[in-house]
Amino acid sequence: MTSYGDARPSGRSPFEEELMNAMNQYANSAEAPDFDAPRIVRRTRRRRAVGIAAVATVIVLGGGGTALAAMNGGGSQSAAATKTPSAKTPAAYRDATTLLYAVDGEKPIPADLWGWDLNSAKAYLLKTQTKLGTVSKGTAPKCKPDSVIEVSPHAPKTVANGDTVSFVLCAGN
């Protein structure tokens, strides 16, 4: 170790000079990295395309793709909303729970709302741009509490944008 009195004109000790020279040699001897920008861009685009395809596959398999796949009369409707009255709906309530929604004079789209909870029914009204009317309680055989058992107006009457739809929910058995 040297004292401060032995310092060189550069202000560094011989050890510091050697260390700086070694570091400079190392820095100058390292090769610059070779970037293949077009290849990097292609790889990034390929990864992005694979990611988008994966997300689309998950959506389709998860059931969210039914709205994309079901094209009906120039507009898309979800498969759950376009089904006809199901076999689970009691015969006496098939028309009473079927909402016929017509868009601009086209063929009405039937939606069987039997057994839907109020939140799902409200979401359907929002999607069809209709308004919620009164909500009351009633009874029906084999109904789940707080599920739709009657819709007004119901089939064979049709509803359009801006119309008001009322519901009767199951009070429980």
N, CA and C of each residue as an Amber inpcrd file, in Angstrom:
protein
   519
   0.8450000  -1.1630000   0.0000000   0.0000000   0.0000000   0.0000000
   0.8920000   1.2280000   0.0000000   0.5200000   2.2000000  -0.7540000
   1.3480000   3.4060000  -0.8510000   0.7390000   4.5220000  -0.0550000
   1.5780000   5.4300000   0.3240000   1.0710000   6.5950000   1.0460000
   0.6540000   7.6470000   0.0460000  -0.0010000   8.6630000   0.5280000
  -0.4730000   9.7160000  -0.3600000   0.6780000  10.5070000  -0.9490000
   1.8120000  10.4730000  -0.2770000   2.9550000  11.2140000  -0.7940000
   3.5460000  10.5610000  -2.0170000   3.3290000   9.2530000  -2.2390000
   3.9080000   8.5300000  -3.3660000   2.9920000   8.5710000  -4.5960000
   1.9210000   9.3140000  -4.5670000   0.9380000   9.3000000  -5.6510000
   1.5550000   9.7690000  -6.9480000   1.1360000   9.2150000  -8.0420000
   1.5980000   9.5570000  -9.3800000   0.9410000  10.8760000  -9.8110000
   1.4260000  11.4410000 -10.9230000   0.8230000  12.6900000 -11.3920000
  -0.6530000  12.5270000 -11.7490000  -1.0910000  11.3040000 -12.1250000
  -2.5030000  11.1040000 -12.4640000  -3.3610000  11.0520000 -11.2190000
  -2.7200000  10.9440000 -10.0490000  -3.4700000  10.8900000  -8.8100000
  -3.8520000   9.4800000  -8.4160000  -3.3210000   8.4580000  -9.1500000
  -3.6540000   7.0820000  -8.8600000  -2.4040000   6.3130000  -8.4560000
  -2.6140000   5.3030000  -7.6550000  -1.5130000   4.4260000  -7.2790000
  -1.2550000   3.4520000  -8.4120000  -0.1060000   2.7470000  -8.4200000
   0.1460000   1.7760000  -9.4760000  -0.9280000   0.6840000  -9.5220000
  -1.4270000   0.2650000  -8.3720000  -2.5000000  -0.7390000  -8.3500000
  -3.7510000  -0.2100000  -9.0440000  -4.1000000   1.0240000  -8.7360000
  -5.2870000   1.6190000  -9.3640000  -5.0880000   1.7700000 -10.8550000
  -3.8500000   2.1300000 -11.2800000  -3.5570000   2.2420000 -12.7120000
  -3.7180000   0.8880000 -13.3990000  -3.1450000  -0.1680000 -12.7730000
  -3.2480000  -1.5100000 -13.3460000  -4.6980000  -1.9710000 -13.4160000
  -5.4430000  -1.6850000 -12.3550000  -6.8500000  -2.0720000 -12.3320000
  -7.6360000  -1.3640000 -13.4290000  -7.3910000  -0.0840000 -13.6060000
  -8.1000000   0.6710000 -14.6600000  -7.7270000   0.1480000 -16.0410000
  -6.4330000  -0.1540000 -16.2450000  -5.9900000  -0.6880000 -17.5370000
  -6.6390000  -2.0440000 -17.8120000  -6.6990000  -2.9000000 -16.7850000
  -7.3190000  -4.2130000 -16.9680000  -8.7990000  -4.0830000 -17.2930000
  -9.4800000  -3.1910000 -16.6020000 -10.9240000  -2.9920000 -16.8640000
 -11.1460000  -2.4320000 -18.2620000 -10.3080000  -1.5100000 -18.6980000
 -10.4420000  -0.9560000 -20.0500000 -10.1740000  -2.0150000 -21.1070000
  -9.1630000  -2.8700000 -20.8820000  -8.8740000  -3.9410000 -21.8270000
 -10.0710000  -4.8930000 -21.9310000 -10.6400000  -5.2330000 -20.7880000
 -11.7840000  -6.1460000 -20.7880000 -12.9640000  -5.5200000 -21.5240000
 -13.2340000  -4.2470000 -21.2460000 -14.3650000  -3.5680000 -21.8910000
 -14.1490000  -3.4490000 -23.3920000 -12.9420000  -3.2110000 -23.8120000
 -12.6680000  -3.0500000 -25.2420000 -12.5730000  -4.3770000 -25.9780000
 -12.3060000  -5.4710000 -25.2570000 -12.1490000  -6.7540000 -25.9270000
 -13.4840000  -7.4790000 -26.1220000 -14.5080000  -7.1210000 -25.3720000
 -15.8010000  -7.7980000 -25.4930000 -16.4400000  -7.4490000 -26.8310000
 -16.9690000  -8.4790000 -27.4900000 -17.6100000  -8.2520000 -28.7830000
 -18.9880000  -7.6220000 -28.5800000 -19.3330000  -6.7600000 -29.4890000
 -20.6540000  -6.1400000 -29.4360000 -21.6940000  -7.1880000 -29.8130000
 -22.8390000  -7.1960000 -29.1290000 -23.8680000  -8.1910000 -29.4660000
 -24.4160000  -7.9430000 -30.8670000 -24.7630000  -9.0410000 -31.5170000
 -25.2980000  -8.9680000 -32.8720000 -26.8110000  -9.1390000 -32.7970000
 -27.5640000  -8.0970000 -33.1280000 -29.0090000  -8.1410000 -33.0800000
 -29.5600000  -8.3750000 -34.4750000 -30.4550000  -9.3390000 -34.5710000
 -31.1480000  -9.5970000 -35.8180000 -32.5620000  -9.0510000 -35.6420000
 -32.7230000  -7.7540000 -35.8610000 -33.9930000  -7.0810000 -35.5880000
 -35.1800000  -7.6940000 -36.3300000 -35.0710000  -8.0110000 -37.6210000
 -36.2300000  -8.6090000 -38.2990000 -36.6580000  -9.9330000 -37.6760000
 -35.6830000 -10.7500000 -37.2490000 -36.0310000 -12.0230000 -36.6250000
 -36.7230000 -11.8050000 -35.2860000 -36.2670000 -10.8240000 -34.5280000
 -36.8810000 -10.5190000 -33.2420000 -38.3170000 -10.0490000 -33.4490000
 -38.5410000  -9.2140000 -34.4470000 -39.8930000  -8.7100000 -34.7390000
 -40.8090000  -9.8610000 -35.1590000 -40.3010000 -10.7680000 -36.0230000
 -41.1210000 -11.9120000 -36.4420000 -41.4830000 -12.7840000 -35.2510000
 -40.5220000 -13.0360000 -34.3730000 -40.7730000 -13.8710000 -33.1960000
 -41.8120000 -13.2080000 -32.2870000 -41.7180000 -11.8890000 -32.1100000
 -42.6740000 -11.1650000 -31.2750000 -44.0760000 -11.2360000 -31.8740000
 -44.1710000 -11.0430000 -33.1800000 -45.4850000 -11.1230000 -33.8310000
 -46.0630000 -12.5250000 -33.7410000 -45.2140000 -13.5440000 -33.8980000
 -45.6750000 -14.9230000 -33.8130000 -46.1860000 -15.2270000 -32.4000000
 -45.4490000 -14.7760000 -31.4000000 -45.8850000 -14.9930000 -30.0140000
 -47.2040000 -14.2710000 -29.7340000 -47.3420000 -13.0570000 -30.2450000
 -48.5840000 -12.3080000 -30.0490000 -49.7460000 -13.0310000 -30.7180000
 -49.5370000 -13.5380000 -31.9390000 -50.5960000 -14.2520000 -32.6500000
 -50.9900000 -15.5270000 -31.9110000 -49.9940000 -16.2420000 -31.3760000
 -50.2880000 -17.4510000 -30.6150000 -51.0610000 -17.0960000 -29.3450000
 -50.6900000 -16.0000000 -28.6910000 -51.4000000 -15.5650000 -27.4820000
 -52.8420000 -15.2060000 -27.7730000 -53.0640000 -14.4860000 -28.8550000
 -54.4290000 -14.0980000 -29.2300000 -55.2510000 -15.3420000 -29.5690000
 -54.6520000 -16.2820000 -30.2790000 -55.3590000 -17.5180000 -30.6140000
 -55.7000000 -18.3100000 -29.3570000 -54.7860000 -18.3190000 -28.3890000
 -55.0510000 -19.0370000 -27.1380000 -56.2050000 -18.4050000 -26.3730000
 -56.2340000 -17.0760000 -26.3040000 -57.3220000 -16.3880000 -25.6040000
 -58.6500000 -16.6350000 -26.3120000 -58.6490000 -16.5670000 -27.6390000
 -59.8870000 -16.8170000 -28.3920000 -60.3830000 -18.2400000 -28.1710000
 -59.4550000 -19.2050000 -28.1120000 -59.8440000 -20.5900000 -27.8670000
 -60.4740000 -20.7530000 -26.4950000 -59.8810000 -20.1060000 -25.4920000
 -60.4340000 -20.1860000 -24.1380000 -61.8280000 -19.5780000 -24.0920000
 -62.0320000 -18.4600000 -24.7690000 -63.3470000 -17.8170000 -24.7810000
 -64.3800000 -18.7100000 -25.4540000 -64.0120000 -19.2890000 -26.5990000
 -64.9450000 -20.1540000 -27.3190000 -65.2630000 -21.3960000 -26.4950000
 -64.2390000 -22.0220000 -25.9110000 -64.4830000 -23.2200000 -25.1180000
 -65.2290000 -22.8980000 -23.8280000 -65.0390000 -21.7000000 -23.3050000
 -65.7110000 -21.3080000 -22.0740000 -67.1550000 -20.9050000 -22.2880000
 -67.6180000 -20.8550000 -23.5060000 -69.0130000 -20.5270000 -23.7580000
 -69.2200000 -19.0830000 -24.1530000 -68.2130000 -18.2510000 -24.0270000
 -68.3440000 -16.8520000 -24.4140000 -68.4040000 -16.6860000 -25.9160000
 -67.9920000 -17.6940000 -26.6510000 -67.9890000 -17.6160000 -28.0960000
 -69.3380000 -17.8450000 -28.7180000 -70.3180000 -18.2780000 -27.9390000
 -71.6340000 -18.5200000 -28.5200000 -72.2410000 -17.2390000 -29.0530000
 -71.9500000 -16.1280000 -28.3820000 -72.4710000 -14.8450000 -28.8770000
 -71.7950000 -14.4800000 -30.1920000 -70.5310000 -14.8780000 -30.3510000
 -69.8380000 -14.5910000 -31.5930000 -70.2880000 -15.5220000 -32.7110000
 -70.6170000 -16.7550000 -32.3570000 -70.9340000 -17.7520000 -33.3710000
 -72.3880000 -17.7130000 -33.8210000 -73.2870000 -17.2960000 -32.9630000
 -74.7060000 -17.3440000 -33.3000000 -75.1200000 -16.0520000 -33.9870000
 -75.1290000 -16.0610000 -35.2900000 -75.5550000 -14.8930000 -36.0510000
 -77.0150000 -15.1100000 -36.4470000 -77.8630000 -14.1300000 -36.1170000
 -79.2780000 -14.3180000 -36.3810000 -79.8580000 -13.0050000 -36.8950000
 -80.2490000 -12.9540000 -38.1290000 -80.9180000 -11.7800000 -38.6820000
 -80.0490000 -10.5390000 -38.6970000 -78.7670000 -10.6640000 -38.9810000
 -77.8980000  -9.5080000 -39.0610000 -77.3540000  -9.0750000 -37.7220000
 -77.8470000  -9.5870000 -36.6170000 -77.3380000  -9.2490000 -35.2960000
 -76.9800000 -10.5180000 -34.5760000 -76.1870000 -10.3880000 -33.5480000
 -75.8110000 -11.5880000 -32.8090000 -76.5990000 -11.6620000 -31.5150000
 -77.0430000 -12.8370000 -31.1900000 -77.7670000 -13.0830000 -29.9490000
 -77.1010000 -14.2600000 -29.2780000 -77.0690000 -14.2870000 -27.9610000
 -76.4650000 -15.4260000 -27.2750000 -77.3790000 -16.6280000 -27.3980000
 -76.7770000 -17.8090000 -27.3750000 -77.5400000 -19.0440000 -27.5310000
 -78.5240000 -19.2240000 -26.3800000 -78.1580000 -18.7730000 -25.1910000
 -79.0560000 -18.9250000 -24.0440000 -80.3190000 -18.0930000 -24.2240000
 -80.2270000 -16.9860000 -24.9140000 -81.3700000 -16.1070000 -25.0570000
 -82.2400000 -16.4770000 -26.2510000 -81.7490000 -17.2880000 -27.1750000
 -82.5220000 -17.5800000 -28.3750000 -83.1530000 -18.9610000 -28.3380000
 -83.0770000 -19.6390000 -27.2230000 -83.6430000 -20.9850000 -27.1930000
 -85.1640000 -20.9310000 -27.0760000 -85.7740000 -21.9530000 -27.5830000
 -87.2210000 -22.0730000 -27.4760000 -87.5490000 -22.6830000 -26.1210000
 -88.8070000 -22.6850000 -25.7320000 -89.1540000 -23.2320000 -24.4210000
 -88.5940000 -24.6400000 -24.2450000 -87.9760000 -24.8740000 -23.1040000
 -87.3300000 -26.1660000 -22.8650000 -88.3180000 -27.1710000 -22.3020000
 -87.8790000 -28.4240000 -22.2790000 -88.7180000 -29.4970000 -21.7520000
 -88.8920000 -29.3610000 -20.2470000 -87.9800000 -28.6340000 -19.5730000
 -88.0890000 -28.4500000 -18.1340000 -89.2120000 -27.4770000 -17.7680000
 -89.5980000 -26.6230000 -18.7040000 -90.6580000 -25.6640000 -18.4440000
 -91.9970000 -26.3910000 -18.4230000 -92.7690000 -26.2480000 -17.3440000
 -94.0960000 -26.8800000 -17.3230000 -94.9380000 -26.4020000 -18.5030000
 -95.7240000 -27.2970000 -19.0740000 -96.5070000 -26.9920000 -20.2770000
 -97.3990000 -25.7740000 -20.0950000 -97.9760000 -25.6140000 -18.9150000
 -98.8840000 -24.4930000 -18.6740000 -98.1470000 -23.1600000 -18.6810000
 -96.8280000 -23.1780000 -18.5220000 -96.0550000 -21.9360000 -18.4210000
 -95.1820000 -21.6650000 -19.6400000 -95.2550000 -22.5170000 -20.6690000
 -94.3640000 -22.3390000 -21.8230000 -94.5630000 -20.9920000 -22.4940000
 -95.7900000 -20.6270000 -22.7930000 -96.0240000 -19.3190000 -23.4080000
 -95.8640000 -18.2040000 -22.3870000 -96.2110000 -18.4740000 -21.1240000
 -96.1840000 -17.4430000 -20.0890000 -94.7700000 -16.9940000 -19.7470000
 -93.7660000 -17.7990000 -20.0730000 -92.3850000 -17.4130000 -19.7720000
 -91.5650000 -17.1840000 -21.0260000 -92.1850000 -17.2440000 -22.1960000
 -91.4610000 -17.0170000 -23.4430000 -91.6110000 -15.5640000 -23.8640000
 -90.4750000 -14.9010000 -23.9730000 -90.4360000 -13.5010000 -24.4010000
 -90.0340000 -13.4890000 -25.8670000 -90.8700000 -12.8950000 -26.7140000
 -90.5610000 -12.7870000 -28.1400000 -90.0130000 -11.3870000 -28.3950000
 -88.7480000 -11.3110000 -28.7700000 -88.0930000 -10.0240000 -28.9990000
 -87.9040000  -9.8170000 -30.4910000 -88.4410000  -8.7120000 -31.0150000
 -88.3460000  -8.4150000 -32.4410000 -87.4480000  -7.2020000 -32.6590000
 -86.5540000  -7.3080000 -33.6450000 -85.6470000  -6.2210000 -33.9880000
 -86.0290000  -5.6870000 -35.3570000 -86.4510000  -4.4420000 -35.4200000
 -86.7410000  -3.7520000 -36.6820000 -87.6000000  -4.5650000 -37.6490000
 -88.6780000  -5.1190000 -37.1780000 -89.6240000  -5.8110000 -38.0290000
 -89.1690000  -7.1810000 -38.5090000 -88.0410000  -7.6790000 -38.0170000
 -87.5830000  -9.0100000 -38.4100000 -88.3170000 -10.0790000 -37.6100000
 -88.0420000 -11.3270000 -37.9330000 -88.6800000 -12.4460000 -37.2450000
 -88.3400000 -12.3920000 -35.7520000 -89.3650000 -12.5160000 -34.8760000
 -89.1090000 -12.4490000 -33.4330000 -88.2030000 -13.5800000 -32.9430000
 -87.3720000 -13.2530000 -31.9620000 -86.4580000 -14.2230000 -31.3650000
 -87.0570000 -14.6580000 -30.0320000 -87.3580000 -15.9620000 -29.8660000
 -87.9460000 -16.4200000 -28.6040000 -86.8720000 -16.6320000 -27.5340000
 -87.2130000 -16.2870000 -26.3060000 -86.3370000 -16.5480000 -25.1590000
 -87.1950000 -17.1020000 -24.0370000 -86.9060000 -18.3380000 -23.6360000
 -87.6440000 -18.9650000 -22.5420000 -86.9770000 -18.5680000 -21.2310000
 -87.6290000 -17.7340000 -20.4350000 -87.0500000 -17.2150000 -19.2020000
 -87.4330000 -18.0300000 -17.9690000 -88.0900000 -19.1680000 -18.1350000
 -88.4840000 -20.0050000 -16.9990000 -87.2440000 -20.3910000 -16.1900000
 -87.2760000 -20.1190000 -14.8850000 -86.1950000 -20.5230000 -13.9970000
 -85.0270000 -19.5610000 -13.9270000 -85.0300000 -18.4920000 -14.7310000
 -83.9410000 -17.5160000 -14.6740000 -84.0520000 -16.7350000 -13.3740000
 -82.9070000 -16.3580000 -12.7910000 -82.9610000 -15.4810000 -11.6240000
 -83.1660000 -14.0480000 -12.1160000 -83.5490000 -13.1700000 -11.2160000
 -83.8940000 -11.7960000 -11.6010000 -82.7030000 -11.0610000 -12.2120000
 -81.4960000 -11.2870000 -11.6990000 -80.3200000 -10.6010000 -12.2570000
 -80.0700000 -11.0080000 -13.7040000 -80.2160000 -12.2840000 -14.0310000
 -80.0410000 -12.7350000 -15.4170000 -81.1180000 -12.1490000 -16.3160000
 -82.3410000 -12.1010000 -15.8160000 -83.4360000 -11.5320000 -16.6030000
 -83.2090000 -10.0390000 -16.8470000 -82.7220000  -9.3270000 -15.8240000
 -82.4130000  -7.8970000 -15.9980000 -81.3010000  -7.7010000 -17.0230000
 -80.3060000  -8.5720000 -16.9870000 -79.2080000  -8.4830000 -17.9550000
 -79.7310000  -8.6950000 -19.3750000 -80.6820000  -9.6190000 -19.5350000
 -81.2630000  -9.8500000 -20.8540000 -82.0620000  -8.6240000 -21.3070000
 -82.7910000  -8.0150000 -20.3880000 -83.5410000  -6.8030000 -20.7390000
 -82.5880000  -5.6840000 -21.1540000 -81.4710000  -5.5720000 -20.4640000
 -80.4870000  -4.5550000 -20.8090000 -79.9360000  -4.8090000 -22.2070000
 -79.6750000  -6.0770000 -22.5100000 -79.1320000  -6.4290000 -23.8210000
 -80.1420000  -6.1750000 -24.9300000 -81.4140000  -6.4040000 -24.6610000
 -82.4500000  -6.1970000 -25.6760000 -82.9990000  -4.7730000 -25.6480000
 -82.4510000  -3.9360000 -24.7730000 -82.8420000  -2.5290000 -24.6580000
 -84.3300000  -2.3730000 -24.3360000 -84.8120000  -3.2480000 -23.4690000
 -86.1760000  -3.1180000 -22.9650000 -86.0990000  -2.7080000 -21.5020000
 -87.2320000  -2.2550000 -20.9540000 -87.2560000  -1.7220000 -19.5910000
 -87.8910000  -2.7250000 -18.6320000 -87.4470000  -2.6700000 -17.3900000
 -88.0080000  -3.5280000 -16.3530000 -89.2610000  -2.8720000 -15.7950000
 -90.3530000  -3.6400000 -15.7880000 -91.6120000  -3.1600000 -15.2210000
 -91.7270000  -3.6180000 -13.7770000 -92.8690000  -4.1050000 -13.4110000
 -93.0840000  -4.5460000 -12.0400000 -92.5340000  -5.9560000 -11.8320000
 -92.1220000  -6.2170000 -10.6060000 -91.6520000  -7.5480000 -10.2100000
 -92.5100000  -7.9600000  -9.0270000 -93.2290000  -9.0830000  -9.1950000
 -94.1030000  -9.5540000  -8.1190000 -93.7970000 -11.0180000  -7.8310000
 -94.4350000 -11.5490000  -6.7900000 -94.2240000 -12.9410000  -6.3780000
 -95.4630000 -13.7630000  -6.7180000 -95.2520000 -15.0240000  -7.0070000
 -96.3470000 -15.9440000  -7.3130000 -95.8920000 -17.3670000  -7.0470000
 -96.7660000 -18.3220000  -7.3210000 -96.4170000 -19.7300000  -7.1010000
 -96.6120000 -20.5210000  -8.3850000 -95.8230000 -21.5610000  -8.5050000
 -95.9120000 -22.4730000  -9.6460000 -95.3440000 -23.8090000  -9.1940000
 -95.7740000 -24.9020000  -9.8350000 -95.2410000 -26.2070000  -9.4370000
 -93.7650000 -26.3430000  -9.8270000 -92.9820000 -26.9190000  -8.9390000
 -91.5730000 -27.2440000  -9.1830000 -90.7520000 -26.0260000  -9.6040000
 -90.9270000 -24.9060000  -8.9240000 -90.1230000 -23.7270000  -9.2610000
 -89.1140000 -23.4510000  -8.1510000 -87.9830000 -22.8890000  -8.5450000
 -86.9700000 -22.4950000  -7.5750000 -87.3730000 -21.1380000  -7.0060000
 -87.1750000 -20.9170000  -5.7190000 -87.4920000 -19.6060000  -5.1460000
 -86.7190000 -18.4960000  -5.8530000 -87.3810000 -17.3760000  -6.0710000
 -86.8290000 -16.1790000  -6.7260000 -86.4280000 -16.4120000  -8.1800000
 -87.0670000 -17.3670000  -8.8500000 -86.8200000 -17.5630000 -10.2760000
 -88.0550000 -17.1210000 -11.0530000 -87.8520000 -16.7840000 -12.3140000
 -88.9350000 -16.2770000 -13.1630000 -89.9260000 -17.3960000 -13.4640000
 -91.2210000 -17.1190000 -13.2150000 -92.2670000 -18.0910000 -13.5640000
 -93.2880000 -17.4920000 -14.5280000 -93.1960000 -16.1750000 -14.7630000
 -94.1170000 -15.5420000 -15.7080000 -93.5160000 -14.2370000 -16.2110000
 -93.7750000 -13.9440000 -17.4880000 -93.2910000 -12.7310000 -18.1400000
 -94.4850000 -12.0490000 -18.7690000 -94.5050000 -10.7220000 -18.6900000
 -95.6030000  -9.9850000 -19.3150000 -95.0260000  -8.7670000 -20.0410000
 -95.2730000  -8.6010000 -21.3090000 -96.0630000  -9.4120000 -22.2250000
 -95.2850000 -10.6620000 -22.6290000 -96.0050000 -11.7310000 -22.8940000
 -95.3820000 -12.9930000 -23.2670000 -95.9110000 -13.4330000 -24.6150000
 -95.3560000 -14.5340000 -25.1260000 -95.7620000 -15.0540000 -26.4310000
 -97.2720000 -15.2550000 -26.4430000 -97.9270000 -14.9330000 -27.4820000
 -97.5090000 -14.6110000 -28.8370000 -97.2490000 -13.1260000 -29.0750000
 -97.3660000 -12.2710000 -28.0460000 -97.0540000 -10.8470000 -28.2240000
 -95.5480000 -10.6720000 -28.3100000 -95.1080000  -9.6780000 -29.0800000
 -93.6810000  -9.4180000 -29.2170000 -93.3140000  -8.1140000 -28.5070000
 -92.0630000  -8.0100000 -28.1070000 -91.5450000  -6.7790000 -27.5160000
 -90.4260000  -6.2630000 -28.4080000 -90.1980000  -4.9590000 -28.3430000
 -89.1490000  -4.3170000 -29.1320000 -88.3700000  -3.3720000 -28.2190000
 -87.3670000  -2.7200000 -28.7650000 -86.5720000  -1.7650000 -27.9950000
 -87.4790000  -0.7450000 -27.3220000 -87.2260000  -0.4910000 -26.0420000
 -87.9730000   0.5220000 -25.3100000 -89.2350000   0.0300000 -24.6350000
 -89.7120000  -1.1880000 -24.9520000 -90.9100000  -1.7270000 -24.3000000
 -90.6150000  -2.1020000 -22.8580000 -91.6740000  -2.1850000 -22.0630000
 -91.5430000  -2.5410000 -20.6380000 -91.9680000  -3.9870000 -20.4390000
 -91.1550000  -4.7380000 -19.6780000 -91.4130000  -6.1530000 -19.4120000
 -91.5150000  -6.3480000 -17.9080000 -92.5730000  -7.0160000 -17.4520000
 -92.7750000  -7.3050000 -16.0260000 -92.5360000  -8.7770000 -15.7580000
 -92.1440000  -9.0970000 -14.5220000 -91.8540000 -10.4730000 -14.1460000
 -92.6420000 -10.8740000 -12.9210000 -92.9590000 -12.1730000 -12.8520000
 -93.4900000 -12.7830000 -11.6360000 -92.4480000 -13.8090000 -11.2240000
 -91.9780000 -13.6900000  -9.9700000 -90.9670000 -14.5980000  -9.4560000
 -91.6070000 -15.6010000  -8.5210000 -91.0040000 -16.7670000  -8.4260000
 -91.4860000 -17.8330000  -7.5540000 -91.2910000 -17.4450000  -6.0990000
 -92.3450000 -17.5240000  -5.3320000 -92.2760000 -17.1910000  -3.9170000
 -91.7440000 -18.3600000  -3.0980000 -91.6480000 -19.5320000  -3.6840000
 -91.1810000 -20.7240000  -2.9840000 -92.3450000 -21.6610000  -2.7280000
 -92.0200000 -22.9180000  -2.5060000 -93.0650000 -23.9280000  -2.3020000
 -93.1790000 -24.3000000  -0.8670000
